[in-house]
Amino acid sequence: MSGWLAAARAVGVETASRHAKDVDAAARFPSESFAALKAARLLGIMVPASEGGDGAGIAEVVSICHALGQYCASTAMIYAMHQIQVSCLVRHGAGSDWHRGFMRRVADEQLLLASATSEAGVGGDVRSSICAIEEVDGRFSLAKQATVISYGADSDAIMVTARRTPASPASDQVIVVVPKSDCVLDGQSDWDTLGMRGTCSNGYHLKATGEIAQIIPKPYADVSAQTMLPTSHLVWSALWSGIATDAVARARAFVRAEARKKGGAPASAWRLAEAASLLQLMKSNVVAALRQYEAALGSEDRLSALSFAVAMNNLKTGSSQMAVQVINHALLICGLSGYRNDTPFSLGRHLRDAHSAALMVNNDRILANTGNLLMALREDPELLP
Amino acid sequence: MSSAVQARVRAVFKGTDFLQADVDSLADDSDLYAAGLNSHATVNLMLALEEAFDVELPDRLLRRRTFSSINAIAEALVEIGVKEDAT
C-alpha cells in the first residue's frame, strides 16, 4: 500500500466514518474529513514534483477514492471531483506559466478545486455552453448560470467552462481557472437530495474576472476527451466500488454473526456469493479501464479515439448500475438490520448515495452518446488489448 | 494534394447541419471544431463520408484529428486509397 493510500485510509477510519452520519443528516460539507485530508497533504499529490507536488499518478488517486468511498461517499466524491480538476490542470496547464504557478499553490496551500461545467439552458449537455469569455485588454469577464457547483462554497477555486468568444458556437469551449477571490457566487438553489448530501452541490450565478492567461490553452473538447472524461469515470467508478465494498463487508459480517448464533450459514448466504461476484466485476472493470487509460496516456491520438471514449463511457454506466445491484443484495442479506438506520449493518446511506451514480451525467445521455459512437466502430475481435 | 478530394469532401457537408458555419466560408485548413463540429456530428459526418466515397474508415483513423479540417479529412481518405484525381 502506498503511503498516500495508507494516509487516506487513516483519514477514512479516524475521521470520515465518524462524521459520515452527521454529514448525511445535515447535508453539510464534510469539513472534518477535508481538514484531515489537507493535514495529510493529500490534495496536491498529483501536482508534479517540479511544481512542489508529489507527482502521483492516476492509479494512486483511483485507489484513494475507492478507499474513501468505504467510509463516507460524500468525502470520496468531493475528493474525486477535486482530483478531476487537478488532473486537467496538470495535464493541460504545464505549458503555461500562470497554471504552473497555480499548481504550486494547489500543492503548497492544499487548495480545494471545484468545477462549474453545468449550465442552465443547455439541457444537461456539458459539452455546450451559453456563457462566453468576454475579453477586454488582456483580461476576461464571465457570467454563468451554473445549475450546480458541488462544494462551491467550501472550495478555493473553480474551473469554469465557457464559449471561447461571444461569437463562438456552443461546442467551441474553453476552461478557465478562477480563484474564489476573483469571483462572486450568488446562490440560486440548495442541495436537499436523496443521497450524496455532503457534496453540497448548490446552484449559483457565477461572475468572474481575471487574466486571459488563466484560460487553459487547449480547447476544452480536448481537455474533456483526453482527461476530464476518463478521469471522471475512473475516480467515480472507484468510489462507487468503495461504497459497494463496504456494503458487502456489512453483509458478510451479518452472515457471519448469524452463522455463529445459529450454528450454520443462514439461508441468505448464497446471496453473499452473488454480491461478491458482482463486486469483483466492478473492481475488474475499474482496474482494466485504469490500465487502458495509463497505456493511452502518452498518445493524444489514443486518448481522443472514439473506441477509448466508448470504453470509458461503458465503465461509468456499468459501474453505476452494478453499485446499486450489489447494495440491493447486501440489503436482502441483512434484512431489517440493513434497512434500519441504527445498526452496524445499516445500508440506507449506501443505497441512497449509490443512486446518484446513474444520474451524475445521466446514464441515458451517456448510453445515447455511446450508441452514436458505436455506429462508427467495429467490434474488437481480440480478448487481450 | 489534389484539391479534387477536398472539393468532394466539401460536397458532403452541403445540406447538413454538421457545422454551424457555411462550409463555403471555411478554408481547407480551417478548424472544423471551431466551426461547430461536435462529437455527435462527427459520427454522422464519418458515415456520410463512407457513403460518398464508398470506403470504410478503419478504427485507427476514428480520432478527433482526422476530422479537424477539410485537409485532414482528405488526407485520411487518400491514405485509405481514395484516388486524388477521381471525380
Chai-1 contact restraints between the chains, C-beta under 6 A:
chainA,res_idxA,chainB,res_idxB,connection_type,confidence,min_distance_angstrom,max_distance_angstrom,comment,restraint_id
A,P169,B,Q20,contact,1.0,0.0,6.0,A-B,restraint_1
A,P169,B,G36,contact,1.0,0.0,6.0,A-B,restraint_2
A,S171,B,G36,contact,1.0,0.0,6.0,A-B,restraint_3
A,S171,B,N38,contact,1.0,0.0,6.0,A-B,restraint_4
A,D172,B,A34,contact,1.0,0.0,6.0,A-B,restraint_5
A,A221,B,Y33,contact,1.0,0.0,6.0,A-B,restraint_6
A,D301,B,R63,contact,1.0,0.0,6.0,A-B,restraint_7
A,S304,B,R63,contact,1.0,0.0,6.0,A-B,restraint_8
A,S304,B,R64,contact,1.0,0.0,6.0,A-B,restraint_9
A,A305,B,R63,contact,1.0,0.0,6.0,A-B,restraint_10
A,L306,B,L62,contact,1.0,0.0,6.0,A-B,restraint_11
A,S307,B,D59,contact,1.0,0.0,6.0,A-B,restraint_12
A,N372,B,H40,contact,1.0,0.0,6.0,A-B,restraint_13
A,N372,B,V43,contact,1.0,0.0,6.0,A-B,restraint_14
A,M375,B,V43,contact,1.0,0.0,6.0,A-B,restraint_15
A,A376,B,V43,contact,1.0,0.0,6.0,A-B,restraint_16
A,A376,B,M46,contact,1.0,0.0,6.0,A-B,restraint_17
A,A376,B,L62,contact,1.0,0.0,6.0,A-B,restraint_18
